[in-house]
Amino acid sequence: MCNPKLAVILATDTYPTIRPVLERWRRQTVREQIELVLVAPTEDAVGDGLAYRSEFASVKVVVDPVDDLSLARAAGIRAATAPFIFVGETHSFPEPAFAEVLLASFDGPWSAITPSFGNANPESLASWAAFLSDYGRWAQGLSPRELPEAPVYNAAYRRLLLTGLGDKLERALCQDDELWILLREGGHRAYFEPQARIDHANVARLGEWIRQRFLTGLLIASRRVRRWPLARRVLYAGGVFLIPAVLLSRTLPAAWKMARSGRLPWAAISVLVVGEFIKTAGEFAAYVGFSGDGAERAMHEYELHKLSYVGWVRPLAGSNPNEQPLGDTGD
């Protein structure tokens, strides 16, 4: 086995939770260059994953309660040795050449490489709306380009850049803009590489989708207000009617392009608009003083066990049709 070049951080409660994703990483064309870092409450919880040590450059377990995914992922990053880091999720499925393309892209001046995203469960309009809101800016079919920022998760970063944040790393790994505030201050740059492709599963059940959209806005805004002065909080609460326009300005261009190409149902755009207003309601709740503590717990459940809320997940092209569906975690 060669020295690892890409560390993949996967935080989980049990092996079955990450089994579908781990199967995708096992299909990587350069899996022998991948250092797989499993963050779990105990080593026994992910013991089955250690059986694949011979397939990767290494497989290591970091013991962490995984009650807070930001803390767990930070622990995984600090335990990694590869020069590049990819923070994966329990519901993001890379295509076989994914890691190979990411590594080649770091030959440029970039501190972060963002892949292109596909919808892993495209049968639901709610799924499409969630996908566009969260990852539409980096959807498949868009052109390569420099980016003002990269997503916190499902993007590759230089390890020394992340570990160099010191005790700010945990906070930077939250679902917020903290990471790129810090990186822009240091002059770091991000690049969108559409040839690196990953499918992201999204909440599809309508009631859960409404709840998740609201909690997403509440959680993001509640983290912002912790570092904002009162005057700025009041300003954002008073200007809440402008937030949907800002959110839609980020998501509608990609949605329109995908719909025109036939890759997106036109009706999904209407659901996207509704979802952004729900997300705005969550933000407004945080700006006027509602606590995001409950949102933290609920979003932890969605992030860790999202495959329980998505229905059917698109299999990898060329996979065995008799294999267990990726949307079934086997629990």
C-alpha positions as CSV (number, residue, x, y, z in Angstrom):
1,M,0.0,0.0,0.0
2,C,1.2,3.5,-0.8
3,N,1.2,6.5,1.5
4,P,-2.3,8.0,1.7
5,K,-3.1,11.1,-0.3
6,L,-6.8,11.7,0.6
7,A,-8.3,11.2,4.1
8,V,-12.0,10.6,4.1
9,I,-13.7,11.5,7.4
10,L,-16.9,9.6,8.2
11,A,-18.6,10.2,11.5
12,T,-21.2,7.6,12.4
13,D,-23.0,5.9,15.3
14,T,-22.8,2.4,13.8
15,Y,-21.4,0.5,10.8
16,P,-24.8,0.0,9.2
17,T,-25.3,3.7,9.1
18,I,-22.3,4.2,6.8
19,R,-22.4,0.8,5.0
20,P,-24.0,2.1,1.8
21,V,-21.5,5.0,1.6
22,L,-18.5,2.9,2.4
23,E,-19.4,0.6,-0.5
24,R,-19.0,3.6,-2.8
25,W,-15.6,4.4,-1.4
26,R,-14.6,0.8,-1.9
27,R,-15.3,1.3,-5.6
28,Q,-12.9,4.3,-6.0
29,T,-10.3,4.0,-8.8
30,V,-7.6,5.1,-6.4
31,R,-8.9,3.6,-3.2
32,E,-5.3,2.4,-2.3
33,Q,-4.5,6.1,-1.9
34,I,-7.4,6.7,0.6
35,E,-7.0,6.9,4.3
36,L,-10.4,6.1,5.8
37,V,-11.0,7.7,9.2
38,L,-14.1,6.4,10.9
39,V,-15.3,8.4,13.9
40,A,-17.6,6.4,16.2
41,P,-18.6,6.0,19.8
42,T,-16.5,2.8,20.1
43,E,-14.3,0.8,17.9
44,D,-16.7,-2.2,18.0
45,A,-19.5,0.1,16.6
46,V,-17.6,0.1,13.2
47,G,-15.7,-3.1,13.6
48,D,-17.0,-4.5,10.3
49,G,-15.4,-1.6,8.4
50,L,-12.0,-2.6,9.6
51,A,-12.3,-5.7,7.4
52,Y,-11.4,-3.4,4.4
53,R,-8.0,-2.3,5.7
54,S,-6.3,-4.2,2.9
55,E,-8.3,-2.3,0.2
56,F,-7.3,1.2,1.4
57,A,-4.1,2.9,2.3
58,S,-5.4,2.6,5.9
59,V,-8.5,2.4,7.9
60,K,-8.5,3.9,11.4
61,V,-11.1,4.4,14.1
62,V,-11.3,7.6,16.2
63,V,-13.4,7.1,19.3
64,D,-15.8,10.0,19.9
65,P,-19.4,10.2,21.3
66,V,-20.6,11.6,18.0
67,D,-23.2,13.6,19.9
68,D,-21.9,16.7,18.0
69,L,-20.9,16.1,14.4
70,S,-18.7,19.2,14.3
71,L,-16.6,17.9,17.2
72,A,-16.5,14.4,15.8
73,R,-15.4,15.5,12.4
74,A,-12.7,17.8,13.9
75,A,-11.4,14.8,15.9
76,G,-11.2,12.8,12.6
77,I,-9.4,15.6,10.8
78,R,-6.8,15.9,13.5
79,A,-6.2,12.1,13.4
80,A,-5.7,12.1,9.6
81,T,-2.2,12.0,8.0
82,A,-3.0,12.4,4.3
83,P,-2.3,15.9,2.8
84,F,-5.9,16.4,1.6
85,I,-9.1,16.0,3.6
86,F,-12.6,15.1,2.5
87,V,-15.4,15.3,5.1
88,G,-18.0,12.9,3.9
89,E,-21.5,12.3,5.1
90,T,-23.7,9.2,5.7
91,H,-25.8,10.1,2.7
92,S,-23.3,11.2,0.0
93,F,-22.2,8.7,-2.6
94,P,-19.1,9.4,-4.7
95,E,-18.8,8.1,-8.3
96,P,-15.7,5.8,-8.9
97,A,-13.3,8.4,-10.3
98,F,-14.3,10.9,-7.7
99,A,-11.1,10.8,-5.5
100,E,-8.8,10.5,-8.5
101,V,-10.2,13.7,-10.0
102,L,-10.1,15.6,-6.7
103,L,-6.5,14.8,-6.1
104,A,-5.5,15.8,-9.7
105,S,-7.3,19.2,-9.1
106,F,-5.0,20.1,-6.3
107,D,-2.2,20.6,-8.7
108,G,-3.5,24.2,-9.0
109,P,-3.4,27.0,-6.5
110,W,-6.6,26.0,-4.7
111,S,-7.1,25.5,-1.0
112,A,-10.4,23.7,-1.6
113,I,-12.0,21.7,-4.4
114,T,-15.7,21.4,-4.7
115,P,-17.2,18.5,-6.7
116,S,-20.4,18.6,-8.7
117,F,-23.5,17.2,-7.0
118,G,-26.3,15.0,-8.2
119,N,-29.6,14.2,-6.6
120,A,-29.4,10.7,-5.2
121,N,-33.2,10.4,-4.7
122,P,-34.7,12.4,-7.6
123,E,-38.2,10.9,-7.5
124,S,-39.5,13.6,-5.1
125,L,-40.1,17.3,-5.6
126,A,-39.3,17.9,-2.0
127,S,-36.0,16.1,-2.5
128,W,-35.2,18.3,-5.5
129,A,-36.1,21.4,-3.5
130,A,-33.8,20.4,-0.6
131,F,-31.0,19.5,-3.0
132,L,-31.2,22.8,-4.9
133,S,-31.3,24.8,-1.7
134,D,-28.3,23.1,-0.2
135,Y,-26.2,22.1,-3.2
136,G,-27.7,23.7,-6.3
137,R,-24.8,26.2,-6.6
138,W,-22.6,23.2,-7.3
139,A,-24.9,21.0,-9.3
140,Q,-23.9,18.7,-12.2
141,G,-23.9,20.4,-15.5
142,L,-22.4,23.7,-14.4
143,S,-19.0,24.9,-15.7
144,P,-15.7,24.7,-13.9
145,R,-14.8,28.0,-12.3
146,E,-13.3,29.6,-9.2
147,L,-15.7,29.9,-6.4
148,P,-16.2,32.5,-3.6
149,E,-16.6,29.6,-1.2
150,A,-17.0,25.9,-0.9
151,P,-19.4,23.8,1.1
152,V,-18.1,22.8,4.5
153,Y,-18.9,19.1,3.9
154,N,-18.5,17.1,0.7
155,A,-15.6,19.3,-0.5
156,A,-11.8,18.6,-0.3
157,Y,-9.5,20.8,1.7
158,R,-5.7,20.9,2.3
159,R,-5.2,19.2,5.7
160,L,-2.7,21.8,7.0
161,L,-5.2,24.5,6.2
162,L,-7.9,22.9,8.5
163,T,-5.6,21.8,11.3
164,G,-4.0,25.3,11.2
165,L,-7.3,26.7,12.5
166,G,-6.5,25.3,15.9
167,D,-9.3,25.6,18.4
168,K,-11.4,27.4,15.8
169,L,-11.8,24.2,13.7
170,E,-14.8,22.8,15.6
171,R,-16.8,26.1,15.1
172,A,-15.7,26.3,11.5
173,L,-17.2,22.9,10.8
174,C,-20.7,24.0,11.8
175,Q,-23.4,24.6,9.2
176,D,-22.5,28.2,8.9
177,D,-20.3,30.6,6.9
178,E,-17.6,30.7,9.7
179,L,-15.1,28.5,7.7
180,W,-15.0,30.7,4.7
181,I,-14.9,33.9,6.7
182,L,-11.7,32.6,8.2
183,L,-10.3,31.3,4.9
184,R,-11.0,34.4,2.9
185,E,-9.1,36.4,5.5
186,G,-6.1,34.3,4.7
187,G,-6.5,34.7,0.9
188,H,-7.5,31.1,0.3
189,R,-9.3,30.1,-2.9
190,A,-11.8,27.4,-4.0
191,Y,-12.4,25.8,-7.3
192,F,-15.4,23.9,-8.8
193,E,-14.4,20.7,-10.5
194,P,-17.5,19.2,-12.2
195,Q,-15.7,16.0,-13.3
196,A,-15.6,15.0,-9.6
197,R,-19.1,13.8,-9.1
198,I,-21.0,12.9,-5.9
199,D,-24.7,12.1,-5.3
200,H,-26.4,13.6,-2.3
201,A,-29.5,12.1,-0.7
202,N,-32.1,14.5,0.6
203,V,-35.1,14.5,2.9
204,A,-38.1,13.6,0.7
205,R,-41.1,13.0,3.1
206,L,-43.1,16.2,3.0
207,G,-43.7,16.7,6.7
208,E,-40.1,16.0,7.5
209,W,-39.0,18.2,4.6
210,I,-40.9,21.2,6.0
211,R,-39.5,20.6,9.5
212,Q,-35.9,20.2,8.2
213,R,-36.1,23.4,6.0
214,F,-37.3,25.4,9.1
215,L,-34.7,23.9,11.4
216,T,-31.9,24.6,8.8
217,G,-32.7,28.3,8.8
218,L,-33.1,28.3,12.6
219,L,-29.8,26.5,13.2
220,I,-27.7,28.6,10.7
221,A,-29.1,31.9,12.1
222,S,-28.8,30.9,15.7
223,R,-25.1,30.2,15.2
224,R,-24.6,33.6,13.5
225,V,-26.3,35.6,16.3
226,R,-23.9,34.1,18.9
227,R,-21.1,36.2,17.3
228,W,-23.2,39.2,16.1
229,P,-23.9,42.4,18.1
230,L,-27.5,43.1,18.9
231,A,-27.7,45.9,16.3
232,R,-26.9,43.5,13.5
233,R,-29.4,41.0,14.8
234,V,-32.1,43.6,14.9
235,L,-31.2,44.7,11.3
236,Y,-31.5,41.2,9.9
237,A,-34.8,40.7,11.8
238,G,-36.2,43.9,10.3
239,G,-35.0,43.0,6.8
240,V,-36.2,39.5,6.9
241,F,-38.4,40.1,3.8
242,L,-35.2,40.4,1.8
243,I,-33.8,37.0,2.8
244,P,-35.9,34.9,0.4
245,A,-34.6,37.0,-2.5
246,V,-31.0,36.5,-1.4
247,L,-31.5,32.7,-1.0
248,L,-33.2,32.4,-4.4
249,S,-30.6,34.5,-6.2
250,R,-28.1,31.7,-5.2
251,T,-30.3,28.8,-6.2
252,L,-32.6,29.8,-9.1
253,P,-30.0,30.2,-11.8
254,A,-28.8,26.6,-11.5
255,A,-32.5,25.4,-11.1
256,W,-33.5,27.2,-14.2
257,K,-30.6,25.8,-16.2
258,M,-31.4,22.2,-15.0
259,A,-35.1,22.6,-15.8
260,R,-34.4,23.8,-19.3
261,S,-32.1,20.9,-19.9
262,G,-34.7,18.4,-18.8
263,R,-32.7,17.3,-15.7
264,L,-35.1,18.9,-13.3
265,P,-39.0,18.8,-13.1
266,W,-40.2,22.4,-13.6
267,A,-42.6,21.9,-10.6
268,A,-39.6,21.5,-8.4
269,I,-38.8,25.3,-8.8
270,S,-42.1,26.2,-7.1
271,V,-41.4,23.8,-4.2
272,L,-37.9,25.3,-4.0
273,V,-39.4,28.8,-3.6
274,V,-41.7,27.6,-0.8
275,G,-38.8,25.9,0.9
276,E,-36.7,29.1,0.9
277,F,-39.6,30.9,2.6
278,I,-39.8,28.2,5.2
279,K,-36.0,28.4,5.8
280,T,-36.4,32.2,6.1
281,A,-39.0,31.7,8.8
282,G,-36.5,29.6,10.7
283,E,-33.8,32.4,10.4
284,F,-36.3,35.0,11.6
285,A,-37.1,32.9,14.6
286,A,-33.4,32.9,15.6
287,Y,-33.0,36.6,15.0
288,V,-35.9,37.4,17.4
289,G,-34.6,35.2,20.1
290,F,-35.7,31.6,19.7
291,S,-33.0,29.1,20.8
292,G,-31.5,26.8,18.3
293,D,-30.7,24.1,20.9
294,G,-33.6,21.9,19.8
295,A,-32.6,22.4,16.2
296,E,-29.1,21.0,17.0
297,R,-30.6,17.7,18.2
298,A,-33.1,17.4,15.4
299,M,-30.6,18.2,12.7
300,H,-28.1,15.8,14.2
301,E,-30.7,13.0,13.6
302,Y,-31.3,14.1,10.0
303,E,-27.6,14.4,9.2
304,L,-26.7,11.0,10.7
305,H,-29.7,9.0,9.6
306,K,-30.9,10.9,6.5
307,L,-31.3,7.7,4.6
308,S,-34.3,6.9,6.8
309,Y,-36.1,9.9,5.4
310,V,-35.3,9.7,1.7
311,G,-37.0,6.6,0.2
312,W,-35.2,5.1,-2.8
313,V,-31.7,6.1,-3.6
314,R,-30.3,5.9,-7.1
315,P,-27.8,3.1,-7.4
316,L,-24.3,3.5,-8.9
317,A,-24.2,2.9,-12.7
318,G,-23.0,-0.6,-13.4
319,S,-23.7,-1.9,-9.9
320,N,-25.2,-5.3,-9.3
321,P,-29.0,-5.0,-9.4
322,N,-29.3,-7.8,-6.9
323,E,-27.4,-5.8,-4.2
324,Q,-29.2,-4.3,-1.3
325,P,-30.6,-0.8,-2.3
326,L,-28.4,2.0,-1.1
327,G,-31.3,3.7,0.6
328,D,-31.7,0.7,2.9
329,T,-29.1,0.9,5.8
330,G,-29.9,-2.6,6.9
331,D,-31.0,-1.5,10.4
